[in-house]
Amino acid sequence: MESYVALEVLQGISVTIVRVVSDDFEQDLPDIASAIASDGSLKTFPLMVKMAQNPLAALKLIRSSLQGLKVLEQVTSELFS
């Protein structure tokens, strides 16, 4: 995942990585690989096309991502309060 970049940049500094999994093994996710640029940014139009091709899976992805972000906020709040 993306954490290796943080580890490379922060070499020599103690780092903790927290990952939140936002989907389960049964969830049919849209294949958005072609919508991700080589630098990790999202390409808007290809992303819209992929989401439109499978709207139910896209809605599930968005919903589970929002739930994952909520959990990440809670964990972060607990760690730093």
FENGI-V397018 format. One record per backbone hydrogen bond with DSSP energy under -1.0 kcal/mol. NH is the residue of the N-H (numbers start at 0). CO is the residue of the C=O. E is the energy in kcal/mol with one decimal. If there is no record, write none. Layout:
<<NH & CO & E> <NH & CO & E>>
This chain:
<<4 & 1 & -1.4> <6 & 2 & -2.3> <7 & 3 & -2.2> <8 & 4 & -2.5> <9 & 5 & -2.5> <10 & 7 & -1.1> <12 & 9 & -2.5> <26 & 23 & -1.2> <31 & 29 & -1.2> <34 & 31 & -1.9> <35 & 32 & -1.4> <36 & 40 & -3.2> <39 & 36 & -2.1> <42 & 34 & -3.5> <46 & 42 & -2.1> <47 & 43 & -2.5> <48 & 44 & -2.4> <49 & 45 & -2.3> <50 & 46 & -2.5> <51 & 47 & -2.4> <52 & 48 & -1.7> <57 & 53 & -2.3> <58 & 54 & -2.5> <59 & 55 & -2.1> <60 & 56 & -2.4> <61 & 57 & -2.5> <62 & 58 & -2.7> <63 & 59 & -2.8> <64 & 60 & -2.2> <65 & 61 & -2.3> <66 & 62 & -2.1> <67 & 63 & -2.4> <68 & 64 & -2.4> <69 & 65 & -1.9> <70 & 66 & -2.1> <71 & 67 & -2.5> <72 & 68 & -2.5> <73 & 69 & -2.1> <74 & 70 & -2.7> <75 & 71 & -2.7> <76 & 72 & -2.5> <77 & 73 & -2.3> <78 & 74 & -2.5> <79 & 75 & -2.1>>
